[in-house]
């Protein structure tokens, strides 16, 4: 993590976070579907009578549209909070990225 933070700007990390929010996690494509299928299979082997579990029960909901943060200031506050949690540095000035757009 320290190497990532040393080599990646806050703006780039923010872009990757936005990308993952819409498309899902980085890595092998559709791994979430594979894991959801496996989780449904395991759940069904341990269930009592009743509704059968489906892979969709275990699929993450990546793009929630405007159900999440909609205000730019809320989004910026959330990103800054996450940045602090992971020990990142804040290179913004007055709400905008240093040397570029926020």
C-alpha positions, 0 to 999 in steps of 0.5 A: 500500500505505501508503494501504491500511495507513493506512485499514484496521485489522489486524482488517479485513485479517485478515478479508479474508485469511480471505475470500480463502482460502475464496473465492479472490481478489477481482476478476472472478468465475471469472477463475481458471477463465478463466486456467486454461483459457488455461494448459491451451490453451497447455500443450497446444500445446507438449506432446509426446505424452502426457497432455493438460493440463486446466484443473483442472491449473492451478486454484488450490485455495482452500479446503483445509479443515483442511490448513492452519493449524488452531491459533488461535495458529498462525493469529495468528502467521501473520497477524502475520508477514504484517502485518510483511512488508507493513509493517503495524502491530500494534494487538493487546494480549495476543493480542486486537485493540484494542477488539474480538475477534481 
